[in-house]
Each structure stands twice: as structure tokens, then as C-alpha cells.
Amino acid sequence: MSSSIKKQQIWLLNDGRLGHLRQMQALLAAIQAREETLEAIPVHQLSVKLPALHRWLAPSILPGAERCLNGLNIAGEPIMIIAAGRRGAWLSRLLHRRYPQTFTIQILDPQRAHHEFSQLIIPEHDGYHADKVIKLRGSLTACPPRLNAISEGFWPMGDGCKLGVLLAGDGAQNHYLLSQLSRIWTKQKPNRMVISVGPRTAASTIRQMKKQVLTKQATVITSDNTHDQYQRMLQEAEQFWVAADSINQVSEVLTVRTTQPVWVATRSAAGQLDSSVRKQAWLSDLLERDELRLLSDYPHASTAQAIKQSQKFWRWQTNHIAKQVLERYRQHAESIKQSQP
């Protein structure tokens, strides 16, 4: 590109959504693992802070929106920008107008101006088709290395099953999941539970959970805890109960698990999918593939063959998408090089 390698940077546009940030980081790590020149380039996060009007109208770019760039701590020039979600897409488009040679990657449907991005990565259940689009199942996830020995006291003492419980943002799903825990596990051998509280989990749900007897035998971790604790729970749990509202969490569980069964809690207390379940088509596909089961089906787990195929796919997807993105990036870089005098 035009600036020197010392000034080139890779920018991640952080809109405050942890799931979006993890997807961007997973994709970048997979790209850098395949391209040494990109691995050597500094990576910076820029916070996406939109005025109220732009948050309401996002992803529209209104006259005078360029003034929002003045408050960013920008030094150097981006060789690549990665964004996720509508708000990230808004800022990515704005930055691309200032740095037109930058390769822009957009994860999730930007809702409009699709042609302004160098590469789009959009979930297949959105049904959007275009030449620049790479289809995605669920979320982009990293497959981290296995952690070392178990941390002392991380899992509660006992000889019960190690159960990983992942709450999300849907209050009805969280309530159903927790009520099922109380109903089932008080009748059986006490579990050794680690409960992960998501960034969007309501404070009232957390208070309710802490009042229940079951949490006295559980370790509770939140988004404020170290990422290692979350990864340890994913890698060491013997089974998972997950609120289906979080596509990112379900995808992460499916990526990291080996033979552990996964059950999901939906909005309906009867365990049925209804129109209020977010991304119903994606979840229905997972159920049809027997990659996971509804919590209402507990304890009937998925078949071993379905789990084996699921694990293979989820550990393959991010690297496969990164390979396609890198091919387009190289074409982009070559075209810029040829256009220079």
C-alpha cells in the first residue's frame, strides 16, 4: 500500500458487543496464521461510539458524519479494517471513505451499502447472496489450545457431573434453564456446576439465580472474569446447558466440545421453537443435524456420529473462511500495487 509498513495497521472496530469482538479476533487470528506479512502488522481496536441519532438510524450515514472520526485516536493508516454488526459497518464505511485503499471485512449483514465492503461474511440463514459474500453457519469461533492442569477450586468439590451452564440475554430462556436445573438436579446426585453469565444477562436474573439453592454448589463466572475461566469451563465440562438466544455461545460450545452433549433452552417452557426464538432457522438446522438437543429432551443426548461430524465442521469453518478472505485480500493488494505509478 502507499504508506510504509511501519505506519500500516489492522483495525478492529469494537462496538461493545463481546460476541462481535470474539468473532473479529477469531477471524484475524486465522488470517494471520496463514500470512506472515499480516502477522507482523500492529493491531488496534477502535471503539464505535455513535451519536444518538446515528445509533437510531444506523447504518445510515448522514451529512456531517465525518466529524465522528475526529474523536478517534487514529495514528498511521489501516491496511485492513474488520467490523461486525450494523454499528461497526457504519464506522467501517466512514473510514473507508477516508482510506479508500483499505481492505474492509464486514462480519454479519450491514443491512445496506453491501457494495462498499471488500468482503462480506454473512450467516447463511439471512439469505443474502452476492459475489463478495462468504456464507457462515452460526458464528466465527476460535479453537484455542488446551489449557494446563485444572485450577484448584474451579469446579466445586464432589463426584457429580461437571455441568457447564451458559446464560444469555433472553430472560425467558434463562428462567426456564434455571428452573430446569432446580427441578432435575435436586432429585439426582449433586452436580459440579460452573455457570457463565453473559454480558446481556439481566441483573434481576443474576439476583434470582444467587438466591436459589443450586448456586451454592456452583462456580459463577461473568464476562468480567478472565477469558481463561470461560475457556476452562468449555473444555472441561462433561455436558452443557445453553440459552439458545446467544448464537455466539452455542457456536463456541460446538467448536470446543469433543464428545460432550449439548442441550439448549428455548423461550417456550415446553421446549418448542416459536417465532420469538432468535435465528430460528439456524437453530432448527442444528437440531435436525442432531448436533444438539432441546433441553426438554433431556437426558436424551445426540448420537456419537452427529457429535463427531459437528466437531469436525466447527473446527474447520473459521480457517476455511479465513482462507477465502485472504485470497480476496491478496487480489485487492495486487490491484492496488498495479494502479500505483
C-alpha positions as CSV (number, residue, x, y, z in Angstrom):
1,M,0.0,0.0,0.0
2,S,1.0,3.7,-0.2
3,S,2.3,4.2,3.4
4,S,5.3,2.5,4.8
5,I,5.0,-0.8,6.6
6,K,5.8,0.9,9.9
7,K,2.6,3.0,9.6
8,Q,0.3,0.3,8.4
9,Q,-2.1,-1.1,11.0
10,I,-5.0,-3.6,11.2
11,W,-8.1,-2.1,12.9
12,L,-10.8,-3.9,14.7
13,L,-14.0,-1.8,15.3
14,N,-15.3,-2.7,18.7
15,D,-19.0,-1.8,19.2
16,G,-19.0,-3.1,22.8
17,R,-20.6,-6.5,21.9
18,L,-18.3,-9.2,23.2
19,G,-19.6,-11.7,20.7
20,H,-18.8,-9.4,17.8
21,L,-15.3,-8.8,19.2
22,R,-14.6,-12.5,19.6
23,Q,-15.6,-13.2,16.0
24,M,-13.3,-10.5,14.7
25,Q,-10.4,-11.7,16.8
26,A,-11.0,-15.4,15.7
27,L,-11.0,-14.4,12.0
28,L,-7.9,-12.2,12.3
29,A,-6.0,-14.9,14.2
30,A,-6.9,-17.4,11.5
31,I,-5.8,-15.0,8.7
32,Q,-2.5,-14.1,10.4
33,A,-1.7,-17.7,10.9
34,R,-1.7,-18.0,7.1
35,E,0.0,-14.8,6.2
36,E,3.3,-13.7,7.8
37,T,3.2,-10.2,6.5
38,L,-0.1,-9.5,8.2
39,E,1.0,-11.2,11.4
40,A,3.8,-8.6,11.7
41,I,1.4,-5.6,11.4
42,P,0.2,-3.9,14.6
43,V,-3.5,-4.5,15.6
44,H,-5.5,-1.7,17.2
45,Q,-9.1,-1.6,18.5
46,L,-11.2,1.5,17.8
47,S,-14.3,2.0,19.8
48,V,-17.5,2.5,17.9
49,K,-19.2,5.4,19.6
50,L,-22.1,6.8,17.6
51,P,-24.2,9.8,18.4
52,A,-27.8,9.0,19.4
53,L,-29.2,9.9,16.0
54,H,-26.7,7.7,14.2
55,R,-27.4,4.8,16.6
56,W,-31.1,5.1,15.8
57,L,-30.6,5.4,12.1
58,A,-27.6,3.1,11.8
59,P,-26.3,2.1,9.3
60,S,-27.3,5.4,7.5
61,I,-24.5,7.9,7.0
62,L,-25.9,11.4,7.4
63,P,-24.3,14.6,6.2
64,G,-21.6,15.7,8.6
65,A,-21.0,12.2,9.9
66,E,-17.3,12.5,9.1
67,R,-16.9,14.7,12.2
68,C,-17.2,11.5,14.3
69,L,-13.8,10.5,13.0
70,N,-12.2,13.5,14.7
71,G,-12.7,11.9,18.2
72,L,-10.9,8.7,17.3
73,N,-7.3,8.1,18.3
74,I,-6.1,7.5,14.8
75,A,-2.3,7.2,14.1
76,G,-1.0,5.5,11.0
77,E,-3.1,4.1,8.2
78,P,-5.2,0.9,8.2
79,I,-4.3,-1.8,5.7
80,M,-7.3,-3.8,6.9
81,I,-10.4,-3.0,8.8
82,I,-12.6,-5.7,10.4
83,A,-16.0,-4.9,11.7
84,A,-19.1,-6.8,12.9
85,G,-22.7,-5.8,13.2
86,R,-24.5,-2.7,11.9
87,R,-22.7,-0.1,14.0
88,G,-19.3,-1.5,13.1
89,A,-20.4,-1.4,9.5
90,W,-21.3,2.3,9.7
91,L,-17.9,3.3,11.0
92,S,-16.1,0.9,8.6
93,R,-17.8,2.7,5.6
94,L,-16.9,6.1,7.1
95,L,-13.3,5.1,7.5
96,H,-13.1,3.6,4.0
97,R,-14.1,7.0,2.6
98,R,-11.0,8.5,4.2
99,Y,-8.8,5.5,3.4
100,P,-10.1,4.2,0.1
101,Q,-7.3,1.7,-0.4
102,T,-8.1,-0.2,2.8
103,F,-9.4,-3.8,2.6
104,T,-12.6,-3.8,4.6
105,I,-14.1,-7.0,6.1
106,Q,-17.7,-7.0,7.4
107,I,-19.0,-9.8,9.6
108,L,-22.8,-10.0,9.7
109,D,-25.2,-8.3,7.4
110,P,-24.6,-4.5,7.3
111,Q,-28.2,-4.0,6.1
112,R,-27.2,-1.7,3.3
113,A,-24.4,-0.5,1.1
114,H,-23.1,-4.0,0.7
115,H,-21.0,-3.0,-2.4
116,E,-18.9,-0.6,-0.2
117,F,-17.1,-3.6,1.5
118,S,-14.2,-5.6,0.2
119,Q,-15.5,-8.8,1.8
120,L,-18.8,-9.7,3.5
121,I,-19.2,-12.7,5.8
122,I,-22.9,-13.2,6.4
123,P,-24.8,-16.1,8.1
124,E,-26.5,-18.4,5.6
125,H,-29.9,-18.1,7.4
126,D,-30.0,-14.4,6.4
127,G,-30.5,-15.5,2.8
128,Y,-28.4,-12.7,1.3
129,H,-26.5,-13.7,-1.9
130,A,-23.7,-11.7,-3.7
131,D,-20.3,-12.2,-5.2
132,K,-18.5,-10.7,-2.2
133,V,-20.4,-12.8,0.3
134,I,-18.9,-15.8,2.2
135,K,-21.7,-17.9,3.9
136,L,-21.3,-18.6,7.6
137,R,-23.1,-21.1,9.9
138,G,-23.6,-19.6,13.3
139,S,-20.6,-17.5,14.4
140,L,-16.9,-17.4,13.7
141,T,-15.1,-19.1,16.6
142,A,-11.5,-19.7,17.6
143,C,-10.3,-23.2,18.6
144,P,-7.9,-22.4,21.4
145,P,-5.2,-24.7,22.6
146,R,-5.9,-27.0,25.6
147,L,-5.3,-25.3,28.9
148,N,-3.0,-26.7,31.5
149,A,-3.9,-28.6,34.7
150,I,-7.3,-27.9,36.3
151,S,-7.3,-24.8,38.6
152,E,-7.6,-25.6,42.3
153,G,-11.2,-24.9,43.4
154,F,-12.6,-24.0,39.9
155,W,-15.1,-26.9,39.9
156,P,-17.0,-27.4,43.1
157,M,-16.0,-30.4,45.2
158,G,-17.8,-33.7,44.7
159,D,-18.2,-36.6,42.4
160,G,-21.2,-35.4,40.3
161,C,-21.1,-34.4,36.7
162,K,-19.3,-31.3,35.6
163,L,-22.0,-29.2,34.1
164,G,-21.3,-26.0,32.1
165,V,-24.3,-23.7,32.1
166,L,-24.3,-20.7,29.8
167,L,-26.9,-17.9,30.3
168,A,-27.5,-15.3,27.6
169,G,-29.8,-12.3,27.2
170,D,-33.2,-13.8,26.8
171,G,-34.9,-13.7,30.2
172,A,-37.5,-16.4,29.5
173,Q,-34.8,-18.8,28.3
174,N,-32.6,-18.1,31.3
175,H,-35.6,-18.6,33.7
176,Y,-36.6,-21.9,32.0
177,L,-33.0,-23.1,32.1
178,L,-32.5,-22.3,35.8
179,S,-35.9,-23.7,36.7
180,Q,-35.0,-27.0,35.0
181,L,-31.7,-27.1,36.9
182,S,-33.6,-26.7,40.2
183,R,-36.2,-29.3,39.2
184,I,-33.9,-32.0,37.8
185,W,-30.7,-31.8,39.8
186,T,-32.3,-31.6,43.2
187,K,-33.6,-35.2,42.5
188,Q,-30.3,-36.6,41.5
189,K,-26.6,-36.6,42.6
190,P,-25.5,-33.0,43.2
191,N,-23.8,-31.5,40.2
192,R,-20.5,-29.7,40.0
193,M,-21.6,-26.7,38.1
194,V,-19.9,-23.7,36.5
195,I,-22.5,-21.0,35.5
196,S,-21.4,-18.5,32.9
197,V,-23.3,-15.2,33.0
198,G,-23.4,-13.5,29.6
199,P,-22.9,-9.7,29.0
200,R,-26.6,-9.3,28.3
201,T,-27.9,-11.4,31.2
202,A,-30.3,-9.2,33.3
203,A,-29.2,-8.2,36.8
204,S,-32.5,-9.5,38.1
205,T,-31.8,-12.9,36.7
206,I,-28.4,-13.0,38.4
207,R,-30.1,-12.0,41.7
208,Q,-32.7,-14.7,41.3
209,M,-30.0,-17.3,40.5
210,K,-28.0,-16.4,43.6
211,K,-31.0,-16.9,45.8
212,Q,-31.5,-20.5,44.6
213,V,-30.0,-23.4,46.4
214,L,-28.3,-24.8,43.3
215,T,-25.8,-21.9,43.1
216,K,-24.4,-22.8,46.5
217,Q,-22.8,-25.7,44.7
218,A,-21.8,-23.8,41.6
219,T,-18.9,-21.5,40.5
220,V,-20.3,-18.4,38.8
221,I,-18.2,-16.6,36.2
222,T,-19.1,-13.5,34.3
223,S,-17.7,-11.5,31.3
224,D,-15.6,-9.6,33.8
225,N,-13.7,-12.8,34.7
226,T,-10.6,-13.8,32.7
227,H,-11.2,-15.4,29.4
228,D,-9.2,-18.4,30.6
229,Q,-12.0,-19.2,33.1
230,Y,-14.6,-19.3,30.3
231,Q,-12.3,-21.5,28.1
232,R,-11.7,-23.8,31.0
233,M,-15.4,-24.3,31.5
234,L,-15.9,-25.0,27.8
235,Q,-13.0,-27.5,27.7
236,E,-13.6,-29.4,31.0
237,A,-17.4,-29.6,31.3
238,E,-18.8,-33.0,30.7
239,Q,-22.1,-31.7,29.4
240,F,-23.6,-28.3,28.5
241,W,-26.9,-26.4,29.1
242,V,-27.0,-23.3,26.9
243,A,-29.5,-20.5,26.4
244,A,-30.3,-20.6,22.7
245,D,-30.5,-16.8,22.4
246,S,-26.7,-16.5,22.0
247,I,-25.6,-17.8,18.6
248,N,-22.0,-17.0,19.5
249,Q,-22.1,-19.0,22.8
250,V,-23.7,-22.0,21.1
251,S,-21.1,-21.9,18.3
252,E,-18.3,-21.7,20.8
253,V,-19.6,-24.7,22.7
254,L,-19.9,-26.7,19.5
255,T,-16.4,-25.8,18.4
256,V,-14.6,-26.7,21.7
257,R,-16.5,-29.8,22.8
258,T,-15.2,-33.2,22.0
259,T,-17.9,-35.8,23.0
260,Q,-19.9,-33.7,25.4
261,P,-23.6,-33.5,24.7
262,V,-25.3,-30.1,24.4
263,W,-28.8,-29.1,25.3
264,V,-30.4,-25.7,24.6
265,A,-33.1,-23.8,26.4
266,T,-35.6,-22.0,24.2
267,R,-38.2,-19.4,25.1
268,S,-41.1,-21.9,25.3
269,A,-41.3,-23.7,28.6
270,A,-42.5,-26.7,26.7
271,G,-39.2,-26.7,24.7
272,Q,-40.8,-25.9,21.4
273,L,-39.4,-23.4,18.9
274,D,-41.6,-20.4,18.3
275,S,-41.4,-17.2,16.3
276,S,-39.7,-15.3,19.1
277,V,-36.6,-17.5,19.2
278,R,-33.8,-15.6,17.5
279,K,-32.5,-17.0,14.3
280,Q,-34.9,-19.9,14.4
281,A,-33.8,-21.3,11.0
282,W,-30.2,-21.7,12.2
283,L,-31.2,-23.4,15.5
284,S,-33.7,-25.7,13.7
285,D,-30.9,-26.8,11.3
286,L,-28.7,-27.7,14.3
287,L,-31.5,-29.7,15.8
288,E,-32.1,-31.5,12.5
289,R,-28.5,-32.4,12.2
290,D,-28.6,-33.7,15.8
291,E,-25.7,-31.5,16.8
292,L,-27.6,-30.5,19.9
293,R,-30.9,-31.3,21.7
294,L,-33.7,-29.3,23.2
295,L,-33.5,-29.1,27.0
296,S,-37.0,-30.6,27.1
297,D,-35.5,-33.8,25.6
298,Y,-33.0,-34.2,28.5
299,P,-31.3,-36.6,29.1
300,H,-31.5,-38.0,25.6
301,A,-28.2,-36.9,24.0
302,S,-27.2,-36.6,20.4
303,T,-25.7,-39.6,18.6
304,A,-21.9,-40.1,18.7
305,Q,-21.7,-39.8,14.9
306,A,-23.6,-36.5,14.9
307,I,-21.2,-35.1,17.6
308,K,-18.2,-36.3,15.6
309,Q,-19.3,-34.6,12.4
310,S,-20.3,-31.4,14.3
311,Q,-16.9,-31.1,15.9
312,K,-15.2,-31.6,12.6
313,F,-17.2,-28.8,10.9
314,W,-16.9,-26.2,13.7
315,R,-13.2,-26.6,13.9
316,W,-12.9,-26.3,10.1
317,Q,-15.2,-23.4,9.4
318,T,-13.2,-20.4,10.6
319,N,-10.0,-21.5,9.0
320,H,-11.8,-22.2,5.7
321,I,-13.4,-18.7,5.7
322,A,-10.1,-17.1,6.6
323,K,-8.5,-18.8,3.6
324,Q,-11.1,-17.3,1.3
325,V,-10.8,-13.9,2.8
326,L,-7.0,-14.0,2.4
327,E,-7.3,-14.9,-1.3
328,R,-9.5,-11.8,-1.9
329,Y,-7.2,-9.7,0.2
330,R,-4.2,-10.7,-2.0
331,Q,-6.1,-9.9,-5.1
332,H,-7.0,-6.5,-3.6
333,A,-3.4,-5.8,-2.7
334,E,-2.2,-6.7,-6.2
335,S,-4.7,-4.4,-7.8
336,I,-3.6,-1.5,-5.6
337,K,0.0,-2.2,-6.4
338,Q,-0.6,-2.2,-10.2
339,S,-2.6,1.0,-10.0
340,Q,0.3,2.9,-8.4
341,P,2.7,4.8,-10.7
